[in-house]
Amino acid sequence: MKNLWNDHEASACIARYAANNISEDLALRVYTTQLLGGVQQLVLHGGGNTSVKTRTSDILGDVWDVLCVKGSGWDMAVIEPAGLPAVKLEPLLKARARNTLSDEDMVALQRANLIDPSSPNPSVETLLHAFLPHKFVDHTHSTAVLALVDQEDSAGRIGKVYGSRMGFVPYIPPGFELAKVAAEVFDKDPSVEGLILDKHGIFTFGDTAKQAYDRMIDAVNAAEDYVAANHKRVISARPDLPVQSADATALVPILRGAVAEALGEGHYNRFVADFRTSNRVLEFINGAELEDYGMRGVTTPDLTIHVKNWPVILPPCPADGVDAWAPKARAAIAAYAKNYQAYFESCNGADDIERTMLDPMPRMAIVPGLGVFGFGRTARTAHISGDVAEVWMDTVANAHSIGDFSPLPKEDLFKLEYWSLEQAKLKSRKILPLTGQVALVTGGAGAIGAATARLLSQTGAHVVVADLDGEAASAVAASIGNDAVGVGCDVTNAARVRAAFDRATSQFGGVDIVISNAGAAWQGEIGLLEDETLRKSFELNFFAHQCVAQNAVRLFKAQQTGGVLLFNTSKQAINPGANFGAYGLPKAATLFLSRQYALEYGKIGVRSSAVNADRIGSGLLSDDMIASRSKARGVSEDDYMAGNLLKQEVTADHVAQAFLDLALSERTTAAVLTVDGGNIEAALR
C-alpha cells in the first residue's frame, strides 16, 4: 500500500484551515483521516475512526484538554473539522476506573462532555482512543489485516508478522469493555506501535499525525506482504457455469422484485439495486467452494449493518434461460428470508434482551458467472452494499488463500447486527413515502414533467428524467437531486424508449412508477387537417404512450410487485375545443388506453390512471398558443388561463401533486383525476 503523506499538501492543509481558526493539530488530523478514508482497503463507508488529543476553549473562553474524535455518521474520506467533535478528556479518563459502563451510559457520558453540544455523537470507540496515551490514534479495518485475524490461529499469525511490534487484543464487541482491555494490553508493553483487534481491525498511534499514519501504512504493508508470500490456496472454478451468462439488465428486475419485502395487501418495502462485476469478482463467485467460504460470515462485525451476515447465492443463468431461472431465484431468496428468521429466533433472547426483527431480505445476491448485486433502501445504501460486497470478497479470498477463513460465529455477529446503538441509528433514519421506489417520467424536462419529477424525488423516489432534449433532462435531474438521472429519449422511437427503461434498470434495478407525460399539440380545423399532421399527433400523443406503457408492464411483470402507470391526458379527451381535434383525438384514445391497462393488469397489482389537466402554462401551452386559444374562445388571455370555477390559474405544480396523489392512492385505479380549477363541461359523468 502506497504511503500518501505529502509534506507540501500537509502544510497547505494547515494553512487552509488556519484561515478559519482551526488549529494545526486538528488540521493535520483531518488531513491524515482523509488519506486513510480514501482507501477502500482500509476504510469503508462510515467505518474506522481517528482522534487527536489537544486543547480548545468553550463558549465562555475556558480552555480544556480534549479528545477530537470522529463523529458518528461522518465518512473519513470527506471528513471536515466539524466531523471530529471535541470531548473533554478528563471525564473520559476517569471512566476507566469503573468496572462496567453500559453502551447507553457511555454515549451519555460522551455527549455530556462535548465542548459543542450540537456536535454529532462521538465514535463508539471514543473511550479506546482516550485510554491510549498517544496524541494521534488511527483505526482502520484493513482488508489485509482482516485476512490474518479471520483465522483460527489469528494470534499466532499476528505474532509471526509483527513480533512484539504490535499488541494483540482478543475479540470483544466495541464499547467500554473493549476500551479497557485494549488499554491493558498496551500497558503491558508501552513500546508497541499499535494494536491488532481480533476479528475487527487495527489501531496505530504516535506523537505526530505523520507517525501514526506511517505506522498504519507500514503495518498494513507487512500484512499484505505476508498474504502474498503465503498464498497457498487457489480458488478453482465450478464446472457447470454457462458459456455465456444472461445480461444483468435482464435479471435485476426479477431479483429486485424478489428482494422486496411483502408487507401484505400489495404493500412492499422496495430496494434499489447496484450491480458489480470484474475479473476479481468472477474469480471469487465462480469458485467451486463458494457455498462454503462465501457463507461463513462477514469479515468484520461492522459490515453486518450494511450487508447482513451472509449473501444469497443464486444459480447461474445462461443467456437464453432467464424464464427458467426466475422461479429458482425467487425460491432462493424466499429460502434466505426463512433462514434469516430462523437465525433471528435462535439468537434473540439469549441475553434476556428482546429485539424486533429487521427485514429478512439479503443485501448481497451472487449470481455465479455474472456478478454480485447489492441492495439498499436508497441508491446510496445500495452502492454501499456493492462496495462492501467487493471488499468482503477480496478479504475472504485472501483469508481463504492463506488458511481457513474463520470469522465470528453467528451469535457474535447477531449481537452487532442488533446492537442497541446501531438500532437507534436505524430508527432515526427518515423513511419517506416513496423511499426505495423508482420513477420514470417522460417529457421530464417540460414544465409538468420537471415539476412531477421534483415532487416524486422530494417524496423519496429515485427518478429517471426522460426527455427528447437529453441535456435538459440531465439538468432537471441534477436540480432535483436524490441521485436522479437524465436520459435523452424520443418516445416515438421504440428502441429509445426501451433504452430509457434499460437505463433505469441498470441504474436502480427496475421501475415502480411511470409517468407517461410527453406530448405536443397541433391545431387545425378537423375537416381540413392533413393526414400527416393527425398521424404525427397520434404517434406522439397515443402510440408513444402505448410504447411507454408496454415497457412499464414488462418490468412490472418481472418484478411481481405491482406498479403504477399514470398518463397525462387532457380535458380535450372529454370536452373538445374548436380547431384542437388533432390534439384531442389521440388524447381521448390515451384516456381509454389508461383504462385498458387498468382492466388487464390489475390482476398483477398494476394501478393505471390518468390526469386530466387543462390550461397549464408550459412548453406545450406556449404564449402563442395561449393567445390562439383565448382568441378561439373570445376571451382575454388572463381570463382564458383562469377560466374555471375557482377563477384561479392552475400550474404545473398542481398537476404534479395530482400525479403524486394517484401514485400514493393504493386502492385507486382506472381513475381520471381532473386538475383544471373546475370546468363543468369537462367533468366526467
ROKOLPA-154919 format. One record per residue (C-alpha): residue in one letter; x, y, z. Coordinates in pm, whole numbers, padded with zeros to 5 digits, always signed. Layout:
// residues N
AXYZ ...
***
This chain:
// residues 685
M+00000+00000+00000 K+00135+00339-00101 N+00215+00595+00165 L+00026+00908+00053 W+00171+01158+00302 N+00291+01472+00125 D+00468+01748+00317 H+00352+02019+00080 E-00013+01906+00096 A+00004+01876+00475 S+00135+02231+00503 A-00130+02359+00264 C-00397+02188+00472 I-00269+02361+00787 A-00272+02699+00612 R-00618+02649+00465 Y-00779+02565+00797 A-00583+02831+00986 A-00787+03089+00795 N-01090+02953+00984 N-00914+02944+01320 I-00864+02568+01308 S-00557+02454+01499 E-00263+02276+01339 D-00343+01964+01544 L-00696+01942+01409 A-00592+02036+01054 L-00340+01751+01042 R-00596+01519+01198 V-00833+01599+00912 Y-00554+01558+00656 T-00448+01206+00756 T-00805+01097+00825 Q-00891+01179+00465 L-00583+00991+00344 L-00694+00680+00530 G-01061+00718+00442 G-00992+00743+00071 V-00860+00386+00051 Q-01132+00118+00043 Q-00886-00147+00156 L-00860+00047+00484 V-01196+00210+00543 L-01544+00155+00407 H-01844+00386+00431 G-01871+00518+00786 G-01616+00271+00920 G-01291+00334+01104 N-01216+00631+01325 T-00933+00865+01423 S-00859+01107+01706 V-00621+01373+01832 K-00566+01493+02188 T-00534+01870+02201 R-00662+02179+02379 T-00954+02405+02294 S-01180+02660+02456 D-01553+02651+02520 I-01808+02926+02462 L-01702+03101+02785 G-01337+03100+02689 D-01233+02830+02937 V-00957+02607+02797 W-00988+02228+02817 D-00783+01921+02735 V-00997+01746+02475 L-01015+01444+02252 C-01124+01533+01898 V-01260+01206+01766 K-01452+01106+01453 G-01823+01170+01492 S-02092+00919+01411 G-02219+00946+01054 W-01909+01112+00912 D-01717+00949+00628 M-01340+00961+00684 A-01277+01018+00313 V-01452+01356+00318 I-01431+01450+00685 E-01403+01812+00792 P-01320+01959+01136 A-01690+01952+01228 G-01673+01574+01194 L-01422+01549+01479 P-01619+01672+01783 A-01415+01777+02087 V-01488+01587+02410 K-01344+01685+02749 L-01070+01434+02813 E-01059+01417+03194 P-01411+01267+03241 L-01334+01006+02975 L-01015+00901+03153 K-01198+00893+03485 A-01440+00636+03343 R-01161+00380+03316 A-01180+00323+03693 R-01533+00185+03659 N-01597-00187+03638 T-01887-00159+03397 L-02048+00104+03180 S-02348+00033+02958 D-02345+00143+02597 E-02621+00393+02666 D-02436+00540+02965 M-02117+00555+02759 V-02294+00758+02491 A-02448+00983+02758 L-02105+01039+02918 Q-01953+01137+02585 R-02237+01368+02487 A-02243+01532+02831 N-01879+01632+02785 L-01891+01772+02434 I-01747+02120+02404 D-02017+02194+02145 P-02344+02022+02243 S-02469+02042+01883 S-02186+01814+01765 P-02256+01463+01633 N-02222+01170+01870 P-01856+01080+01919 S-01748+00737+01790 V-01846+00432+01995 E-01471+00370+02025 T-01405+00711+02181 L-01303+00559+02514 L-01046+00333+02346 H-00891+00641+02184 A-00898+00824+02516 F-00739+00543+02719 L-00438+00527+02486 P-00185+00798+02583 H-00073+00899+02235 K-00163+01230+02077 F-00277+01081+01745 V-00464+00748+01717 D-00578+00586+01389 H-00816+00293+01346 T-00897+00110+01021 H-01044-00219+00906 S-00757-00309+00675 T-00854-00600+00449 A-00501-00740+00468 V-00505-00736+00848 L-00853-00891+00850 A-00723-01177+00635 L-00485-01254+00922 V-00728-01216+01212 D-01011-01406+01041 Q-00826-01731+01107 E-00847-01990+01385 D-00480-01926+01469 S-00504-01547+01437 A-00290-01467+01743 G-00009-01688+01614 R-00015-01533+01269 I-00007-01181+01413 G+00297-01283+01616 K+00471-01414+01305 V+00405-01096+01109 Y+00471-00833+01374 G+00664-00995+01657 S+00646-00761+01958 R+00583-00456+01742 M+00202-00481+01777 G-00018-00578+02070 F-00295-00837+02019 V-00644-00784+02164 P-00888-01077+02173 Y-01231-01020+02022 I-01463-00806+02234 P-01755-00605+02091 P-01695-00229+02063 G-01764-00033+02379 F-01637+00016+02731 E-01505-00335+02791 L-01304-00336+02468 A-01155+00003+02557 K-01042-00123+02898 V-00893-00448+02769 A-00713-00274+02481 A-00563-00022+02724 E-00449-00306+02949 V-00280-00480+02656 F-00097-00157+02578 D+00002-00105+02943 K+00174-00445+02944 D+00405-00328+02666 P+00400+00050+02603 S+00664+00008+02332 V+00410-00127+02078 E+00329+00087+01776 G-00029-00031+01757 L-00290-00289+01848 I-00442-00565+01635 L-00802-00636+01735 D-00905-00994+01663 K-01185-01022+01402 H-01204-00642+01397 G-00914-00432+01267 I-00603-00236+01360 F-00507+00069+01570 T-00183+00261+01531 F-00073+00567+01725 G+00202+00822+01752 D+00312+01157+01883 T+00250+01318+01543 A-00009+01270+01273 K+00260+01152+01033 Q+00399+00897+01277 A+00058+00741+01343 Y-00020+00737+00969 D+00321+00594+00872 R+00281+00319+01128 M-00060+00230+00985 I+00072+00202+00630 D+00379+00006+00741 A+00166-00238+00943 V-00076-00288+00654 N+00210-00345+00412 A+00351-00611+00644 A+00013-00789+00636 E-00009-00757+00258 D+00342-00898+00218 Y+00252-01194+00440 V-00061-01271+00238 A+00133-01251-00088 A+00413-01476+00041 N+00178-01737+00189 H-00075-01761-00092 K-00110-02139-00099 R-00471-02197-00194 V-00625-02116-00533 I-00999-02082-00593 S-01092-02333-00863 A-01391-02263-01087 R-01705-02475-01071 P-01754-02687-01385 D-02122-02615-01458 L-02105-02246-01545 P-02281-02140-01869 V-02061-02046-02161 Q-02249-01717-02190 S-02434-01574-01892 A-02752-01369-01912 D-02721-00993-01908 A-02753-00826-01568 T-03026-00596-01703 A-03245-00899-01772 L-03201-01042-01423 V-03204-00743-01192 P-03579-00664-01211 I-03651-01024-01115 L-03411-01003-00821 R-03531-00661-00714 G-03888-00784-00707 A-03794-01098-00515 V-03597-00896-00258 A-03885-00652-00199 E-04031-00725+00142 A-04400-00814+00110 L-04600-00641+00385 G-04939-00774+00278 E-05224-00641+00060 G-04994-00516-00211 H-04761-00326+00022 Y-04386-00365-00027 N-04063-00236+00114 R-03872-00197-00210 F-03496-00180-00256 V-03263-00026-00510 A-03005-00250-00677 D-02636-00195-00759 F-02452-00440-00987 R-02080-00521-00972 T-01862-00746-01179 S-01491-00771-01260 N-01234-01044-01312 R-01165-01040-00936 V-01537-01071-00855 L-01585-01351-01108 E-01289-01544-00971 F-01450-01537-00627 I-01811-01612-00720 N-01725-01881-00975 G-01540-02085-00715 A-01640-02448-00668 E-01635-02394-00290 L-01841-02073-00293 E-02119-02229-00085 D-01858-02288+00188 Y-01629-01986+00212 G-01897-01748+00082 M-02145-01838+00356 R-01926-01832+00668 G-01995-01471+00758 V-01868-01115+00723 T-01502-01029+00770 T-01554-00767+01041 P-01869-00723+01250 D-01950-00368+01143 L-02027-00496+00792 T-02343-00664+00925 I-02502-00320+00940 H-02463-00283+00563 V-02500-00634+00419 K-02626-00857+00699 N-02412-01162+00769 W-02436-01367+00451 P-02521-01322+00082 V-02781-01518-00106 I-02618-01742-00366 L-02833-01791-00675 P-02797-02042-00958 P-02604-01943-01270 C-02819-01821-01560 P-02739-01884-01926 A-02824-01609-02173 D-03125-01799-02307 G-03251-01928-01973 V-03395-01627-01789 D-03752-01761-01781 A-03642-02091-01627 W-03405-01916-01387 A-03657-01666-01246 P-03858-01908-01025 K-03536-02063-00893 A-03404-01719-00799 R-03728-01628-00623 A-03723-01957-00435 A-03363-01900-00324 I-03445-01554-00190 A-03756-01684-00014 A-03539-01954+00148 Y-03289-01688+00255 A-03566-01489+00424 K-03690-01802+00600 N-03338-01889+00717 Y-03285-01534+00839 Q-03597-01556+01051 A-03473-01885+01198 Y-03135-01724+01271 F-03306-01435+01446 E-03527-01660+01654 S-03236-01881+01757 C-03021-01586+01872 N-03284-01348+02005 G-03339-01358+02379 A-03017-01544+02455 D-02906-01244+02661 D-03255-01168+02800 I-03293-00875+02561 E-03593-00895+02333 R-03544-00738+01992 T-03763-00667+01691 M-03651-00847+01378 L-03520-00637+01093 D-03640-00711+00741 P-03516-01058+00638 M-03409-00967+00286 P-03050-01010+00162 R-02829-00714+00078 M-02592-00917-00141 A-02706-01151-00420 I-02442-01354-00602 V-02503-01495-00949 P-02208-01718-01047 G-02084-01643-01395 L-02225-01292-01383 G-02155-01080-01074 V-02293-00956-00744 F-02592-00731-00676 G-02600-00501-00375 F-02935-00386-00236 G-03036-00090-00021 R-03339+00127+00053 T-03173+00409-00143 A-02926+00434-00429 R-02661+00540-00179 T-02709+00243+00052 A-02726+00007-00247 H-02394+00150-00365 I-02251+00096-00017 S-02368-00266-00029 G-02190-00306-00362 D-01869-00155-00226 V-01886-00373+00085 A-01950-00682-00126 E-01638-00625-00335 V-01413-00558-00037 W-01564-00851+00154 M-01484-01080-00140 D-01124-00961-00155 T-01077-01018+00218 V-01238-01362+00218 A-01033-01463-00087 N-00711-01357+00087 A-00806-01532+00410 H-00902-01844+00216 S-00575-01838+00024 I-00351-01840+00333 G-00550-02067+00561 D-00909-02129+00660 F-01140-01827+00668 S-01284-01819+01019 P-01497-01513+01102 L-01700-01459+01417 P-01975-01712+01490 K-02333-01610+01416 E-02411-01544+01783 D-02149-01269+01797 L-02249-01128+01460 F-02609-01117+01581 K-02513-00901+01879 L-02355-00647+01647 E-02637-00656+01392 Y-02887-00592+01671 W-02663-00369+01882 S-02876-00113+02064 L-02664+00179+01941 E-02698+00072+01580 Q-03070+00014+01628 A-03102+00372+01748 K-02932+00492+01428 L-03170+00289+01211 K-03476+00424+01392 S-03357+00780+01339 R-03341+00742+00961 K-03617+00921+00777 I-03825+00696+00553 L-04034+00890+00301 P-04347+00752+00132 L-04163+00665-00191 T-03829+00561-00040 G-03698+00258-00228 Q-03914+00322-00534 V-03801+00418-00883 A-03998+00651-01106 L-03959+00726-01477 V-04107+01049-01615 T-04130+01113-01988 G-04131+01471-02108 G-03938+01524-01789 A-03771+01848-01894 G-04102+02025-01962 A-04293+02225-01703 I-04525+01945-01588 G-04263+01672-01622 A-03999+01863-01426 A-04245+01959-01153 T-04358+01596-01124 A-04004+01461-01120 R-03909+01709-00849 L-04207+01622-00629 L-04153+01247-00666 S-03788+01295-00572 Q-03881+01502-00268 T-04113+01220-00163 G-03827+00968-00170 A-03830+00819-00520 H-03524+00788-00739 V-03626+00945-01069 V-03523+00885-01428 V-03599+01204-01620 A-03655+01116-01986 D-03691+01387-02249 L-03630+01445-02618 D-03371+01703-02507 G-03117+01489-02322 E-02917+01784-02193 A-03229+01944-02050 A-03325+01612-01891 S-02985+01588-01725 A-03015+01945-01600 V-03353+01871-01440 A-03212+01552-01285 A-02920+01746-01139 S-03154+02009-00996 I-03386+01765-00817 G-03111+01559-00653 N-03165+01223-00483 D-02940+01055-00743 A-03185+01130-01026 V-03056+01066-01378 G-03147+01227-01708 V-03172+01043-02040 G-03242+01157-02392 C-03549+00977-02522 D-03764+01020-02830 V-04080+00846-02712 T-04191+00788-03071 N-03888+00562-03118 A-03943+00220-02960 A-03571+00148-02933 R-03508+00474-02747 V-03795+00405-02508 R-03654+00060-02438 A-03312+00217-02379 A-03458+00462-02125 F-03615+00178-01928 D-03291-00020-01954 R-03107+00280-01809 A-03349+00287-01516 T-03294-00085-01469 S-02915-00068-01480 Q-02908+00241-01258 F-03160+00141-00992 G-03275-00215-01064 G-03616-00153-01215 V-03912+00084-01222 D-04217+00115-00995 I-04389+00435-01110 V-04417+00553-01470 I-04550+00898-01559 S-04623+00893-01932 N-04628+01267-01981 A-04456+01359-02308 G-04678+01523-02565 A-04724+01812-02804 A-05021+01997-02951 W-05123+02054-03312 Q-05411+02278-03419 G-05634+02299-03721 E-05991+02260-03839 I-06053+01887-03833 G-06220+01872-04175 L-05923+02041-04334 L-05648+01876-04131 E-05378+01699-04329 D-05340+01329-04258 E-04971+01377-04190 T-05044+01617-03905 L-05305+01393-03744 R-05085+01086-03779 K-04791+01274-03627 S-05008+01373-03332 F-05132+01017-03283 E-04774+00894-03299 L-04671+01116-03007 N-04994+01159-02813 F-05117+00797-02832 F-04876+00539-02973 A-04583+00673-02769 H-04792+00630-02452 Q-04860+00272-02557 C-04489+00206-02611 V-04401+00352-02270 A-04677+00151-02102 Q-04564-00173-02268 N-04214-00126-02133 A-04350-00045-01788 V-04562-00361-01781 R-04267-00567-01899 L-04075-00464-01586 F-04378-00483-01358 K-04426-00846-01465 A-04063-00929-01394 Q-04066-00759-01054 Q-04404-00905-00946 T-04459-00620-00700 G-04734-00433-00885 G-04663-00088-01021 V-04813+00249-01103 L-04881+00363-01459 L-05007+00721-01497 F-05092+00905-01819 N-05112+01277-01886 T-05432+01313-02086 S-05623+01637-02129 K-05965+01791-02089 Q-05966+01772-02471 A-06028+01399-02428 I-06364+01481-02266 N-06455+01833-02374 P-06309+01901-02721 G-06226+02251-02829 A-06263+02408-03172 N-05965+02362-03405 F-05798+02132-03150 G-05904+01790-03273 A-05554+01696-03380 Y-05460+01704-03012 G-05786+01593-02850 L-05848+01280-03056 P-05527+01093-02959 K-05564+01220-02601 A-05913+01065-02586 A-05763+00738-02706 T-05492+00764-02441 L-05751+00814-02167 F-05913+00487-02266 L-05569+00329-02300 S-05517+00400-01930 R-05840+00218-01851 Q-05746-00077-02071 Y-05422-00121-01877 A-05614-00097-01551 L-05853-00365-01675 E-05593-00610-01799 Y-05314-00571-01542 G-05497-00505-01217 K-05465-00878-01153 I-05087-00835-01110 G-05123-00526-00892 V-05073-00261-01158 R-05268+00061-01099 S-05332+00262-01414 S-05498+00605-01413 A-05495+00938-01593 V-05453+01302-01500 N-05681+01537-01690 A-05523+01883-01678 D-05621+02199-01858 R-05458+02533-01934 I-05119+02475-01776 G-04857+02729-01877 S-04577+02520-02026 G-04382+02445-02340 L-04694+02281-02481 L-04925+02569-02387 S-04691+02840-02510 D-04761+03212-02517 D-04857+03188-02883 M-05096+02902-02814 I-05248+03084-02517 A-05315+03379-02747 S-05462+03148-03012 R-05687+02954-02773 S-05810+03266-02593 K-05898+03417-02932 A-06082+03099-03033 R-06291+03125-02715 G-06339+03500-02743 V-06184+03588-02406 S-05872+03767-02282 E-05556+03570-02216 D-05583+03623-01839 D-05945+03517-01840 Y-05854+03214-02050 M-05586+03097-01804 A-05818+03150-01504 G-06135+03045-01688 N-06256+02796-01430 L-06497+02775-01140 L-06230+02876-00890 K-06114+03166-01106 Q-05754+03066-01032 E-05471+02969-01265 V-05361+02606-01245 T-04985+02543-01253 A-04753+02254-01329 D-04703+02204-00955 H-05075+02136-00914 V-05058+01871-01185 A-04750+01717-01022 Q-04943+01690-00695 A-05218+01503-00878 F-04968+01252-01017 L-04824+01203-00669 D-05168+01160-00515 L-05254+00887-00765 A-04918+00719-00710 L-04990+00702-00337 S-05359+00606-00367 E-05316+00234-00315 R-05677+00138-00387 T-05734+00364-00685 T-05707+00254-01047 A-05888+00328-01376 A-05940+00679-01242 V-05926+01018-01409 L-05814+01297-01179 T-05909+01639-01314 V-05682+01935-01246 D-05841+02237-01411 G-05981+02460-01137 G-06331+02343-01225 N-06482+02301-01571 I-06834+02155-01571 E-06820+02081-01942 A-06512+01864-01887 A-06642+01691-01573 L-06681+01316-01605 R-07031+01174-01563 
***
